Amino acid sequence: MSLLAAFSVVAGNVCAAECKQGSARYVDPESGLLLSFSSFGENVQVMHQFTIGLEGADTQLGGFVVVEGEPLRPISIVMNKCPDGDVTGEELEACTVWKGVPYGRFSDGNIGLLPLADEVAVTQILLPDFTRSVMSDPVWEEIETINDPFEVFDFKDCGVS
């Protein structure tokens, strides 16, 4: 690892350590996709709200991290053009691009479940099987990236919470 690369990792960790998860922004270095968390409020079922897309592009995928399952754990749902209001399970399934457990790499190198909004941001977000899901969805034709997405997003900066 070069000195510059080592510095970038350390600098990224310092910035992530100063940022709360609920306002952190991440970038996929392969495709340039930006994953931006934003505050959702006090809903105990929803941990996070986020968008994924190229910065400034018209097509942005929306998503939530909810708490579900036994044992309780965070589940991310990335959606495209879901109807507003009360929706059926079938309607939600039709607009879901990806669903899975989001993992984070912490500044100490350990990997674990995504932290709560008011906790320190992780240095990387891992979305297992995201690439296959998003590339098999018709929305991928609307997202004009140079390279295909990967499943690891690196901490970029701290947005507005």
OpenMM code with the backbone's topology and positions (N, CA, C; nanometers):
from openmm import Vec3, app, unit

residues = "MET SER LEU LEU ALA ALA PHE SER VAL VAL ALA GLY ASN VAL CYS ALA ALA GLU CYS LYS GLN GLY SER ALA ARG TYR VAL ASP PRO GLU SER GLY LEU LEU LEU SER PHE SER SER PHE GLY GLU ASN VAL GLN VAL MET HIS GLN PHE THR ILE GLY LEU GLU GLY ALA ASP THR GLN LEU GLY GLY PHE VAL VAL VAL GLU GLY GLU PRO LEU ARG PRO ILE SER ILE VAL MET ASN LYS CYS PRO ASP GLY ASP VAL THR GLY GLU GLU LEU GLU ALA CYS THR VAL TRP LYS GLY VAL PRO TYR GLY ARG PHE SER ASP GLY ASN ILE GLY LEU LEU PRO LEU ALA ASP GLU VAL ALA VAL THR GLN ILE LEU LEU PRO ASP PHE THR ARG SER VAL MET SER ASP PRO VAL TRP GLU GLU ILE GLU THR ILE ASN ASP PRO PHE GLU VAL PHE ASP PHE LYS ASP CYS GLY VAL SER".split()
positions = [
    Vec3(0.0856, -0.1167, 0.0000),
    Vec3(0.0000, 0.0000, 0.0000),
    Vec3(0.0901, 0.1229, 0.0000),
    Vec3(0.0638, 0.2152, -0.0885),
    Vec3(0.1441, 0.3361, -0.0956),
    Vec3(0.1144, 0.4269, 0.0224),
    Vec3(0.2029, 0.5219, 0.0467),
    Vec3(0.1836, 0.6163, 0.1561),
    Vec3(0.0568, 0.6973, 0.1354),
    Vec3(0.0304, 0.7390, 0.0109),
    Vec3(-0.0906, 0.8154, -0.0187),
    Vec3(-0.2148, 0.7316, 0.0075),
    Vec3(-0.2157, 0.6048, -0.0328),
    Vec3(-0.3313, 0.5173, -0.0086),
    Vec3(-0.3519, 0.4964, 0.1406),
    Vec3(-0.2431, 0.4777, 0.2149),
    Vec3(-0.2538, 0.4600, 0.3596),
    Vec3(-0.3118, 0.5852, 0.4241),
    Vec3(-0.2685, 0.7024, 0.3792),
    Vec3(-0.3213, 0.8278, 0.4322),
    Vec3(-0.4699, 0.8408, 0.4025),
    Vec3(-0.5113, 0.8022, 0.2831),
    Vec3(-0.6522, 0.8106, 0.2464),
    Vec3(-0.7377, 0.7252, 0.3389),
    Vec3(-0.6908, 0.6063, 0.3724),
    Vec3(-0.7654, 0.5193, 0.4629),
    Vec3(-0.7761, 0.5837, 0.5998),
    Vec3(-0.6643, 0.6360, 0.6509),
    Vec3(-0.6659, 0.6995, 0.7821),
    Vec3(-0.7541, 0.8234, 0.7795),
    Vec3(-0.7414, 0.9062, 0.6766),
    Vec3(-0.8230, 1.0272, 0.6673),
    Vec3(-0.9703, 0.9917, 0.6585),
    Vec3(-1.0040, 0.8863, 0.5843),
    Vec3(-1.1430, 0.8436, 0.5738),
    Vec3(-1.1977, 0.7978, 0.7072),
    Vec3(-1.1152, 0.7274, 0.7851),
    Vec3(-1.1583, 0.6817, 0.9170),
    Vec3(-1.1825, 0.7988, 1.0108),
    Vec3(-1.0971, 0.8998, 1.0049),
    Vec3(-1.1151, 1.0165, 1.0901),
    Vec3(-1.2454, 1.0851, 1.0552),
    Vec3(-1.2735, 1.1037, 0.9284),
    Vec3(-1.3975, 1.1688, 0.8873),
    Vec3(-1.5185, 1.0857, 0.9276),
    Vec3(-1.5128, 0.9550, 0.9074),
    Vec3(-1.6248, 0.8691, 0.9447),
    Vec3(-1.6468, 0.8737, 1.0950),
    Vec3(-1.5392, 0.8806, 1.1716),
    Vec3(-1.5500, 0.8843, 1.3175),
    Vec3(-1.6160, 1.0128, 1.3658),
    Vec3(-1.6116, 1.1169, 1.2846),
    Vec3(-1.6721, 1.2449, 1.3209),
    Vec3(-1.8137, 1.2584, 1.2667),
    Vec3(-1.8628, 1.1584, 1.1976),
    Vec3(-1.9928, 1.1641, 1.1308),
    Vec3(-2.0877, 1.0621, 1.1931),
    Vec3(-2.2136, 1.0958, 1.2018),
    Vec3(-2.3155, 1.0019, 1.2484),
    Vec3(-2.3663, 0.9221, 1.1278),
    Vec3(-2.4032, 0.7960, 1.1517),
    Vec3(-2.4478, 0.7090, 1.0431),
    Vec3(-2.5664, 0.7681, 0.9668),
    Vec3(-2.6545, 0.8368, 1.0370),
    Vec3(-2.7744, 0.8920, 0.9740),
    Vec3(-2.7504, 1.0046, 0.8759),
    Vec3(-2.6267, 1.0532, 0.8656),
    Vec3(-2.5973, 1.1590, 0.7694),
    Vec3(-2.4749, 1.1270, 0.6834),
    Vec3(-2.4252, 1.0043, 0.6910),
    Vec3(-2.3057, 0.9655, 0.6160),
    Vec3(-2.3371, 0.9430, 0.4678),
    Vec3(-2.2359, 0.9701, 0.3840),
    Vec3(-2.2469, 0.9452, 0.2397),
    Vec3(-2.1314, 0.8557, 0.1968),
    Vec3(-2.1630, 0.7620, 0.1070),
    Vec3(-2.0666, 0.6621, 0.0625),
    Vec3(-2.0651, 0.6589, -0.0898),
    Vec3(-1.9527, 0.6172, -0.1470),
    Vec3(-1.9425, 0.6072, -0.2923),
    Vec3(-1.8885, 0.4691, -0.3296),
    Vec3(-1.9430, 0.4146, -0.4368),
    Vec3(-1.8904, 0.2910, -0.4951),
    Vec3(-1.7805, 0.3336, -0.5918),
    Vec3(-1.6537, 0.3022, -0.5619),
    Vec3(-1.5441, 0.3489, -0.6477),
    Vec3(-1.5487, 0.2920, -0.7892),
    Vec3(-1.6161, 0.1805, -0.8102),
    Vec3(-1.6250, 0.1209, -0.9437),
    Vec3(-1.7203, 0.1976, -1.0343),
    Vec3(-1.8397, 0.2263, -0.9850),
    Vec3(-1.9441, 0.2864, -1.0695),
    Vec3(-1.9674, 0.4340, -1.0412),
    Vec3(-1.9224, 0.4829, -0.9271),
    Vec3(-1.9494, 0.6210, -0.8893),
    Vec3(-2.0842, 0.6402, -0.8226),
    Vec3(-2.1587, 0.5306, -0.7995),
    Vec3(-2.2879, 0.5432, -0.7325),
    Vec3(-2.2681, 0.5997, -0.5921),
    Vec3(-2.3545, 0.6922, -0.5560),
    Vec3(-2.3486, 0.7560, -0.4257),
    Vec3(-2.4621, 0.7021, -0.3395),
    Vec3(-2.4303, 0.6577, -0.2196),
    Vec3(-2.5271, 0.6083, -0.1217),
    Vec3(-2.5323, 0.7124, -0.0108),
    Vec3(-2.6466, 0.7819, 0.0012),
    Vec3(-2.6594, 0.8933, 0.0953),
    Vec3(-2.7672, 0.8649, 0.1983),
    Vec3(-2.7274, 0.8629, 0.3242),
    Vec3(-2.8229, 0.8452, 0.4328),
    Vec3(-2.8812, 0.9797, 0.4717),
    Vec3(-3.0065, 0.9786, 0.5178),
    Vec3(-3.0689, 1.1001, 0.5686),
    Vec3(-3.1565, 1.0637, 0.6876),
    Vec3(-3.1854, 1.1626, 0.7665),
    Vec3(-3.2633, 1.1419, 0.8879),
    Vec3(-3.4046, 1.0984, 0.8536),
    Vec3(-3.4587, 1.0082, 0.9335),
    Vec3(-3.5954, 0.9613, 0.9095),
    Vec3(-3.6909, 1.0021, 1.0201),
    Vec3(-3.6401, 1.0309, 1.1362),
    Vec3(-3.7283, 1.0663, 1.2474),
    Vec3(-3.7243, 0.9615, 1.3561),
    Vec3(-3.8313, 0.9522, 1.4293),
    Vec3(-3.8349, 0.8672, 1.5483),
    Vec3(-3.9080, 0.7341, 1.5277),
    Vec3(-3.9222, 0.6858, 1.4078),
    Vec3(-3.9895, 0.5595, 1.3814),
    Vec3(-3.9006, 0.4450, 1.4286),
    Vec3(-3.9495, 0.3642, 1.5218),
    Vec3(-3.8673, 0.2566, 1.5770),
    Vec3(-3.8493, 0.1404, 1.4796),
    Vec3(-3.9345, 0.1285, 1.3802),
    Vec3(-3.9222, 0.0204, 1.2814),
    Vec3(-3.8218, 0.0565, 1.1716),
    Vec3(-3.8062, 0.1869, 1.1423),
    Vec3(-3.7177, 0.2316, 1.0349),
    Vec3(-3.5916, 0.2910, 1.0955),
    Vec3(-3.4769, 0.2288, 1.0671),
    Vec3(-3.3490, 0.2779, 1.1191),
    Vec3(-3.2940, 0.3924, 1.0359),
    Vec3(-3.3079, 0.3817, 0.9031),
    Vec3(-3.2463, 0.4778, 0.8115),
    Vec3(-3.3327, 0.4953, 0.6873),
    Vec3(-3.3119, 0.6080, 0.6236),
    Vec3(-3.3639, 0.6342, 0.4890),
    Vec3(-3.2411, 0.6691, 0.4059),
    Vec3(-3.2395, 0.6321, 0.2771),
    Vec3(-3.1235, 0.6634, 0.1944),
    Vec3(-3.1627, 0.6695, 0.0473),
    Vec3(-3.0718, 0.7224, -0.0346),
    Vec3(-3.0850, 0.7201, -0.1799),
    Vec3(-2.9572, 0.6611, -0.2380),
    Vec3(-2.9703, 0.6003, -0.3564),
    Vec3(-2.8556, 0.5501, -0.4318),
    Vec3(-2.8702, 0.6002, -0.5741),
    Vec3(-2.7669, 0.6591, -0.6271),
    Vec3(-2.7663, 0.7063, -0.7655),
    Vec3(-2.6409, 0.7857, -0.7918),
    Vec3(-2.6237, 0.8261, -0.9153),
    Vec3(-2.5105, 0.9120, -0.9481),
    Vec3(-2.5414, 1.0519, -0.8993),
    Vec3(-2.4424, 1.1186, -0.8434),
    Vec3(-2.4633, 1.2525, -0.7907),
    Vec3(-2.5148, 1.3448, -0.9008),
    Vec3(-2.6280, 1.4112, -0.8752),
    Vec3(-2.6869, 1.5048, -0.9698),
    Vec3(-2.7693, 1.4414, -1.0810),
    Vec3(-2.7779, 1.3090, -1.0859),
    Vec3(-2.8527, 1.2413, -1.1928),
    Vec3(-3.0017, 1.2417, -1.1612),
    Vec3(-3.0836, 1.2290, -1.2653),
    Vec3(-3.2280, 1.2256, -1.2490),
    Vec3(-3.2753, 1.0972, -1.1802),
    Vec3(-3.2149, 0.9853, -1.2126),
    Vec3(-3.2588, 0.8577, -1.1565),
    Vec3(-3.1900, 0.8321, -1.0234),
    Vec3(-3.2706, 0.8319, -0.9184),
    Vec3(-3.2229, 0.8024, -0.7839),
    Vec3(-3.3125, 0.6914, -0.7272),
    Vec3(-3.2516, 0.5881, -0.6748),
    Vec3(-3.3274, 0.4821, -0.6091),
    Vec3(-3.3427, 0.5190, -0.4626),
    Vec3(-3.4604, 0.4970, -0.4080),
    Vec3(-3.4842, 0.5252, -0.2676),
    Vec3(-3.4737, 0.3983, -0.1862),
    Vec3(-3.4483, 0.4145, -0.0584),
    Vec3(-3.4399, 0.2963, 0.0250),
    Vec3(-3.4585, 0.3259, 0.1717),
    Vec3(-3.4808, 0.2186, 0.2448),
    Vec3(-3.4967, 0.2235, 0.3896),
    Vec3(-3.4182, 0.1086, 0.4498),
    Vec3(-3.3785, 0.1266, 0.5733),
    Vec3(-3.3264, 0.0166, 0.6527),
    Vec3(-3.4281, -0.0012, 0.7641),
    Vec3(-3.4912, -0.1175, 0.7677),
    Vec3(-3.5927, -0.1473, 0.8676),
    Vec3(-3.5415, -0.2561, 0.9611),
    Vec3(-3.6056, -0.2686, 1.0740),
    Vec3(-3.5714, -0.3728, 1.1702),
    Vec3(-3.6776, -0.4804, 1.1598),
    Vec3(-3.6360, -0.6049, 1.1302),
    Vec3(-3.7321, -0.7149, 1.1212),
    Vec3(-3.6625, -0.8473, 1.1437),
    Vec3(-3.7414, -0.9530, 1.1517),
    Vec3(-3.6890, -1.0886, 1.1615),
    Vec3(-3.6682, -1.1354, 1.3035),
    Vec3(-3.6319, -1.2609, 1.3123),
    Vec3(-3.5972, -1.3244, 1.4407),
    Vec3(-3.4607, -1.3871, 1.4249),
    Vec3(-3.3590, -1.3405, 1.4878),
    Vec3(-3.3580, -1.2259, 1.5768),
    Vec3(-3.3710, -1.0957, 1.4975),
    Vec3(-3.4087, -0.9893, 1.5662),
    Vec3(-3.4214, -0.8598, 1.5012),
    Vec3(-3.2880, -0.8182, 1.4415),
    Vec3(-3.2933, -0.7704, 1.3174),
    Vec3(-3.1719, -0.7226, 1.2508),
    Vec3(-3.2106, -0.6230, 1.1442),
    Vec3(-3.1170, -0.5379, 1.1017),
    Vec3(-3.1483, -0.4414, 0.9963),
    Vec3(-3.1617, -0.5112, 0.8613),
    Vec3(-3.2624, -0.4708, 0.7868),
    Vec3(-3.2840, -0.5189, 0.6498),
    Vec3(-3.2966, -0.3959, 0.5607),
    Vec3(-3.2165, -0.3891, 0.4555),
    Vec3(-3.2248, -0.2781, 0.3593),
    Vec3(-3.3170, -0.3161, 0.2459),
    Vec3(-3.3921, -0.2175, 0.2015),
    Vec3(-3.4797, -0.2349, 0.0858),
    Vec3(-3.4531, -0.1186, -0.0078),
    Vec3(-3.4063, -0.1484, -0.1303),
    Vec3(-3.3841, -0.0462, -0.2321),
    Vec3(-3.5004, -0.0556, -0.3303),
    Vec3(-3.5658, 0.0583, -0.3549),
    Vec3(-3.6872, 0.0582, -0.4364),
    Vec3(-3.6773, 0.1583, -0.5519),
    Vec3(-3.7594, 0.1344, -0.6519),
    Vec3(-3.7671, 0.2245, -0.7660),
    Vec3(-3.9133, 0.2507, -0.8002),
    Vec3(-3.9521, 0.3761, -0.7896),
    Vec3(-4.0863, 0.4215, -0.8296),
    Vec3(-4.1991, 0.3414, -0.7644),
    Vec3(-4.1907, 0.3273, -0.6333),
    Vec3(-4.2984, 0.2605, -0.5606),
    Vec3(-4.4171, 0.3559, -0.5482),
    Vec3(-4.5391, 0.3016, -0.5484),
    Vec3(-4.6567, 0.3874, -0.5312),
    Vec3(-4.6586, 0.4472, -0.3907),
    Vec3(-4.7206, 0.5644, -0.3775),
    Vec3(-4.7334, 0.6302, -0.2477),
    Vec3(-4.8499, 0.5715, -0.1697),
    Vec3(-4.8468, 0.5956, -0.0391),
    Vec3(-4.9584, 0.5541, 0.0457),
    Vec3(-4.9544, 0.4067, 0.0792),
    Vec3(-5.0715, 0.3535, 0.1145),
    Vec3(-5.0822, 0.2119, 0.1480),
    Vec3(-5.0605, 0.1279, 0.0229),
    Vec3(-4.9671, 0.0352, 0.0303),
    Vec3(-4.9391, -0.0525, -0.0829),
    Vec3(-4.9511, -0.1970, -0.0377),
    Vec3(-4.9837, -0.2807, -0.1302),
    Vec3(-4.9922, -0.4235, -0.1001),
    Vec3(-4.8515, -0.4826, -0.1044),
    Vec3(-4.8371, -0.6007, -0.0490),
    Vec3(-4.7098, -0.6711, -0.0548),
    Vec3(-4.6665, -0.6968, -0.1976),
    Vec3(-4.7626, -0.7259, -0.2838),
    Vec3(-4.7336, -0.7508, -0.4257),
    Vec3(-4.6815, -0.6246, -0.4941),
    Vec3(-4.7418, -0.5092, -0.4635),
    Vec3(-4.6960, -0.3825, -0.5215),
    Vec3(-4.5558, -0.3480, -0.4720),
    Vec3(-4.5305, -0.3728, -0.3455),
    Vec3(-4.3985, -0.3452, -0.2897),
    Vec3(-4.2940, -0.4370, -0.3529),
    Vec3(-4.3270, -0.5625, -0.3696),
    Vec3(-4.2348, -0.6579, -0.4326),
    Vec3(-4.2014, -0.6151, -0.5758),
    Vec3(-4.3006, -0.5641, -0.6482),
    Vec3(-4.2813, -0.5238, -0.7878),
    Vec3(-4.1851, -0.4057, -0.8025),
    Vec3(-4.1771, -0.3191, -0.7028),
    Vec3(-4.0893, -0.2022, -0.7136),
    Vec3(-3.9601, -0.2180, -0.6335),
    Vec3(-3.9385, -0.3340, -0.5721),
    Vec3(-3.8166, -0.3579, -0.4958),
    Vec3(-3.7048, -0.4025, -0.5890),
    Vec3(-3.5925, -0.3296, -0.5836),
    Vec3(-3.4759, -0.3595, -0.6662),
    Vec3(-3.3821, -0.4557, -0.5926),
    Vec3(-3.3652, -0.4345, -0.4628),
    Vec3(-3.2767, -0.5187, -0.3819),
    Vec3(-3.3255, -0.5194, -0.2386),
    Vec3(-3.3110, -0.6333, -0.1733),
    Vec3(-3.3435, -0.6456, -0.0310),
    Vec3(-3.2399, -0.7380, 0.0311),
    Vec3(-3.1834, -0.6942, 0.1433),
    Vec3(-3.0838, -0.7763, 0.2101),
    Vec3(-3.0339, -0.7117, 0.3373),
    Vec3(-2.9453, -0.7809, 0.4048),
    Vec3(-2.8870, -0.7314, 0.5288),
    Vec3(-2.7684, -0.6415, 0.4941),
    Vec3(-2.7696, -0.5159, 0.5401),
    Vec3(-2.6546, -0.4276, 0.5168),
    Vec3(-2.5504, -0.4479, 0.6271),
    Vec3(-2.4269, -0.4568, 0.5880),
    Vec3(-2.3182, -0.4708, 0.6848),
    Vec3(-2.2292, -0.3481, 0.6767),
    Vec3(-2.1607, -0.3208, 0.7845),
    Vec3(-2.0669, -0.2096, 0.7872),
    Vec3(-1.9310, -0.2554, 0.8336),
    Vec3(-1.8282, -0.1911, 0.7781),
    Vec3(-1.6918, -0.2127, 0.8266),
    Vec3(-1.6609, -0.0948, 0.9185),
    Vec3(-1.6302, -0.1269, 1.0429),
    Vec3(-1.6027, -0.0251, 1.1422),
    Vec3(-1.4570, 0.0203, 1.1322),
    Vec3(-1.4239, 0.1316, 1.1948),
    Vec3(-1.2885, 0.1874, 1.1853),
    Vec3(-1.1816, 0.0919, 1.2381),
    Vec3(-1.2195, -0.0022, 1.3253),
    Vec3(-1.1227, -0.0999, 1.3752),
    Vec3(-1.1063, -0.2200, 1.2817),
    Vec3(-1.1775, -0.2183, 1.1673),
    Vec3(-1.1668, -0.3261, 1.0693),
    Vec3(-1.2712, -0.4351, 1.0846),
    Vec3(-1.3404, -0.4388, 1.1966),
    Vec3(-1.4437, -0.5405, 1.2172),
    Vec3(-1.5663, -0.5118, 1.1308),
    Vec3(-1.6341, -0.6183, 1.0922),
    Vec3(-1.7562, -0.6073, 1.0130),
    Vec3(-1.8728, -0.6484, 1.1008),
    Vec3(-1.9798, -0.5706, 1.0959),
    Vec3(-2.0975, -0.6007, 1.1762),
    Vec3(-2.2214, -0.5397, 1.1140),
    Vec3(-2.3312, -0.5475, 1.1857),
    Vec3(-2.4565, -0.4906, 1.1372),
    Vec3(-2.4474, -0.3381, 1.1366),
    Vec3(-2.5223, -0.2762, 1.0479),
    Vec3(-2.5226, -0.1309, 1.0337),
    Vec3(-2.5640, -0.0639, 1.1641),
    Vec3(-2.4912, 0.0398, 1.2075),
    Vec3(-2.5266, 0.1067, 1.3324),
    Vec3(-2.6514, 0.1950, 1.3186),
    Vec3(-2.7032, 0.2364, 1.4327),
    Vec3(-2.8183, 0.3266, 1.4366),
    Vec3(-2.7789, 0.4648, 1.3856),
    Vec3(-2.8785, 0.5475, 1.3536),
    Vec3(-2.8561, 0.6790, 1.2938),
    Vec3(-2.7695, 0.7706, 1.3787),
    Vec3(-2.7809, 0.7646, 1.5108),
    Vec3(-2.7070, 0.8562, 1.5971),
    Vec3(-2.5728, 0.7996, 1.6430),
    Vec3(-2.5331, 0.6854, 1.5879),
    Vec3(-2.4041, 0.6248, 1.6207),
    Vec3(-2.3004, 0.6625, 1.5158),
    Vec3(-2.1724, 0.6416, 1.5487),
    Vec3(-2.0620, 0.6758, 1.4591),
    Vec3(-2.0748, 0.5990, 1.3272),
    Vec3(-2.0524, 0.6695, 1.2174),
    Vec3(-2.0633, 0.6094, 1.0837),
    Vec3(-1.9550, 0.5047, 1.0607),
    Vec3(-1.9903, 0.4012, 0.9862),
    Vec3(-1.8931, 0.2993, 0.9480),
    Vec3(-1.8092, 0.3509, 0.8312),
    Vec3(-1.6931, 0.2893, 0.8107),
    Vec3(-1.6038, 0.3339, 0.7032),
    Vec3(-1.6430, 0.2763, 0.5675),
    Vec3(-1.7154, 0.1651, 0.5669),
    Vec3(-1.7644, 0.1053, 0.4425),
    Vec3(-1.9005, 0.0421, 0.4683),
    Vec3(-1.9822, 0.0404, 0.3633),
    Vec3(-2.1110, -0.0284, 0.3647),
    Vec3(-2.0998, -0.1451, 0.2681),
    Vec3(-2.1447, -0.2619, 0.3096),
    Vec3(-2.1442, -0.3805, 0.2244),
    Vec3(-2.2883, -0.4227, 0.2003),
    Vec3(-2.3278, -0.4321, 0.0745),
    Vec3(-2.4626, -0.4734, 0.0356),
    Vec3(-2.4526, -0.6041, -0.0427),
    Vec3(-2.4548, -0.7185, 0.0249),
    Vec3(-2.4385, -0.8475, -0.0423),
    Vec3(-2.5420, -0.8706, -0.1526),
    Vec3(-2.4951, -0.9097, -0.2694),
    Vec3(-2.5776, -0.9437, -0.3857),
    Vec3(-2.6469, -0.8225, -0.4501),
    Vec3(-2.6057, -0.7011, -0.4121),
    Vec3(-2.6630, -0.5798, -0.4699),
    Vec3(-2.6380, -0.5723, -0.6206),
    Vec3(-2.5167, -0.6057, -0.6635),
    Vec3(-2.4799, -0.5954, -0.8048),
    Vec3(-2.5730, -0.6767, -0.8938),
    Vec3(-2.5909, -0.8028, -0.8613),
    Vec3(-2.6767, -0.8892, -0.9428),
    Vec3(-2.8190, -0.8354, -0.9476),
    Vec3(-2.8702, -0.7937, -0.8339),
    Vec3(-3.0087, -0.7465, -0.8278),
    Vec3(-3.0310, -0.6196, -0.9081),
    Vec3(-2.9453, -0.5199, -0.8880),
    Vec3(-2.9669, -0.3920, -0.9567),
    Vec3(-2.9432, -0.4051, -1.1072),
    Vec3(-2.8464, -0.4872, -1.1474),
    Vec3(-2.8185, -0.5007, -1.2897),
    Vec3(-2.9231, -0.5838, -1.3629),
    Vec3(-3.0001, -0.6644, -1.2897),
    Vec3(-3.1059, -0.7424, -1.3541),
    Vec3(-3.2386, -0.6666, -1.3547),
    Vec3(-3.2420, -0.5501, -1.2923),
    Vec3(-3.3636, -0.4689, -1.2872),
    Vec3(-3.3647, -0.3714, -1.4059),
    Vec3(-3.4821, -0.3451, -1.4654),
    Vec3(-3.4888, -0.2506, -1.5782),
    Vec3(-3.4366, -0.1102, -1.5449),
    Vec3(-3.4344, -0.0712, -1.4181),
    Vec3(-3.3864, 0.0616, -1.3813),
    Vec3(-3.2392, 0.0798, -1.4162),
    Vec3(-3.1639, -0.0313, -1.4251),
    Vec3(-3.0207, -0.0188, -1.4529),
    Vec3(-2.9953, 0.0501, -1.5860),
    Vec3(-3.0851, 0.0348, -1.6822),
    Vec3(-3.0693, 0.1014, -1.8121),
    Vec3(-3.0789, 0.2530, -1.7983),
    Vec3(-3.1446, 0.3014, -1.6936),
    Vec3(-3.1583, 0.4455, -1.6710),
    Vec3(-3.0373, 0.5044, -1.5981),
    Vec3(-2.9597, 0.4210, -1.5340),
    Vec3(-2.8442, 0.4679, -1.4563),
    Vec3(-2.7208, 0.4547, -1.5450),
    Vec3(-2.6668, 0.5667, -1.5856),
    Vec3(-2.5577, 0.5670, -1.6823),
    Vec3(-2.4225, 0.5761, -1.6126),
    Vec3(-2.3719, 0.4624, -1.5679),
    Vec3(-2.2399, 0.4589, -1.5055),
    Vec3(-2.1388, 0.4077, -1.6065),
    Vec3(-2.0153, 0.4415, -1.5822),
    Vec3(-1.9080, 0.3940, -1.6692),
    Vec3(-1.8809, 0.2468, -1.6426),
    Vec3(-1.8808, 0.2084, -1.5158),
    Vec3(-1.8534, 0.0704, -1.4756),
    Vec3(-1.9731, 0.0132, -1.4002),
    Vec3(-1.9789, -0.1183, -1.3947),
    Vec3(-2.0840, -0.1848, -1.3185),
    Vec3(-2.0630, -0.1602, -1.1696),
    Vec3(-2.1718, -0.1598, -1.0925),
    Vec3(-2.1576, -0.1365, -0.9481),
    Vec3(-2.0961, -0.2567, -0.8784),
    Vec3(-2.0422, -0.2302, -0.7620),
    Vec3(-1.9910, -0.3360, -0.6772),
    Vec3(-2.0792, -0.3378, -0.5532),
    Vec3(-2.0428, -0.4078, -0.4532),
    Vec3(-2.1264, -0.4219, -0.3345),
    Vec3(-2.0644, -0.3572, -0.2118),
    Vec3(-1.9550, -0.2845, -0.2321),
    Vec3(-1.8870, -0.2161, -0.1228),
    Vec3(-1.8848, -0.0667, -0.1533),
    Vec3(-1.9359, 0.0125, -0.0589),
    Vec3(-1.9391, 0.1575, -0.0723),
    Vec3(-1.8453, 0.2156, 0.0331),
    Vec3(-1.7524, 0.3012, -0.0088),
    Vec3(-1.6548, 0.3630, 0.0808),
    Vec3(-1.7081, 0.4955, 0.1352),
    Vec3(-1.6769, 0.5249, 0.2616),
    Vec3(-1.7169, 0.6517, 0.3212),
    Vec3(-1.6641, 0.7657, 0.2348),
    Vec3(-1.7516, 0.8613, 0.2036),
    Vec3(-1.7127, 0.9774, 0.1228),
    Vec3(-1.7080, 1.1026, 0.2084),
    Vec3(-1.8185, 1.1354, 0.2731),
    Vec3(-1.8249, 1.2542, 0.3560),
    Vec3(-1.9509, 1.2508, 0.4408),
    Vec3(-1.9679, 1.3557, 0.5153),
    Vec3(-2.0825, 1.3656, 0.6042),
    Vec3(-2.1800, 1.4660, 0.5441),
    Vec3(-2.2988, 1.4195, 0.5092),
    Vec3(-2.4016, 1.5060, 0.4528),
    Vec3(-2.4780, 1.5770, 0.5637),
    Vec3(-2.5935, 1.6232, 0.5298),
    Vec3(-2.6796, 1.6931, 0.6256),
    Vec3(-2.7710, 1.5912, 0.6913),
    Vec3(-2.7799, 1.5943, 0.8232),
    Vec3(-2.8664, 1.4990, 0.8939),
    Vec3(-3.0060, 1.5537, 0.9095),
] * unit.nanometer
topology = app.Topology()
chain = topology.addChain("A")
for resn in residues:
    res = topology.addResidue(resn, chain)
    for name in ("N", "CA", "C"):
        topology.addAtom(name, app.Element.getBySymbol(name[0]), res)
